Amino acid sequence: MHDIPERISTAYEAILLERNIPLVEQKFYKKWLRYYLDFCHKYTFPVGQQTSLANFLEELHSKRQSEQQCQQAQQAISLFYDLCEAQRGQEGNVNSKQNQHSDIYPASVTPVSLVTTQSPTLETMEVASPDEKLEMVVSTSSSVDTVNAEQVDSISELGVEYQLQGTNWAAVYTGLKEVIELRHYSPKTLKTYQSWMRKFQAFVKSKDYHLLNQQDVKNFLTHLAVSKQVAASTQNQAFNALLFLFRHVLKKEFGEIKDVPRAKRRPYIPVVLSREEIDRVLERLRDPFMLAVQLLYGCGLRISECLNLRLQDFNFDVGMLTVHRGKGKKDRTVPLPQSIMPEIKLQFERVSALYDEDLAAGYAGVFLPDSLEEKYKNAAKDFSWQWFFPAKTLTFIAETKEYRRYHLHDTHLQKAIRGAVKRTKLAKRVSAHTFRHSFASHLVQAHYDIRTIQALMGHADVKTTMVYLQTVPSLTLKEAKSPLDFSSDSHEG
């Protein structure tokens, strides 16, 4: 990782003090800046453009950084933008508009302490090689009042952009985002495709995207199978992402991919928990996490389906839960577990109280799917659209300068599950999805029809559901046994 040039570091420390960033957090802000500069260099993003910050934040999310860490990173890079603009303003355009990035982090706002005890954990992030030489040039823009002019005059490296080898792929990332949104694909699909695009870009060393061809794809897929030894499903995911990139973004004929080593497809049997193991995990969870896990198992939900539940999805009259926009944008209904109905209604009361507080505070409502807010102007504040599992705090939207409520983040639920499993000392690898697997497996054990289970799980193909037949004891007329369990008498004679 490259060190920040001393003059930039000095000026950056000055603006950290100017903006009242706590001393204990300043070292983390500088680390985020180093990560950002390396990220821009590796993937040929201009360091001074806000689109680069958006891609950097996507990368942090893909590396499972927490929401607090991502917010702190955003603030850290926004301050760097302020320094760049201050330098560019000193170069002559003193009357230019003031601080175009102030919407991200207004000068009048003192940041809330976000991370005070731990450093950003990006051990898994790929960064540029330390021996790669970087040239820096000074660019131009507007000024910011909060930086001392005498300090800025002495900082020749401020307002930097790396002179990069290869081509800037920013237009490709923008095109990918636009096409994904136009087709109403999920944000998770966008993140996955962006992640594969970054890996592909790094593999071809930022080759001019106009010159990309089928051989580049073949080489990349071969690299994944041979050098990285990824699973077959991972290689297929990469193939689908690049197929989408070529067809819908680059507008190129992809052609047929032949003679590419295929990753070995291993037999897959899902990990399932017994009912006793599930109860032990639940005993070590507190609400809202306990209720979330009860719904994961009791309704066979994916984690995204669970956390995206709205109050209107619960139909108490018939005891059914409607899952909207599941995998493949499909809806389905599942029975509500009657045994946890009191807990569900108690959660309704908690959400109702929080809703009243939010209205009194003047919040702008919850986030809504797709373009629904344009169609129904007041839906965001409607009680029926409130999250069943709301986040603890409101989210500030810099573009509109308003506060909105998001749902509980999946990383928080996953962390709670990992902690409960660790305390339970289960000798199994357990994630949120394990409870969905257990739901299907236990229905098979209860002799439910496989087509019924397929419908409850929301599977497009019954073959996906059939895998759960392997998770239960033999259902043949004669129960399968190990020969070691045969009695010795049965072999005499």
Order of alpha helices (4+ residues) and beta strands (2+ residues): alpha-alpha-alpha-alpha-beta-alpha-beta-alpha-alpha-alpha-alpha-alpha-alpha-alpha-beta-beta-beta-alpha-alpha-beta-beta-alpha-alpha-alpha-alpha
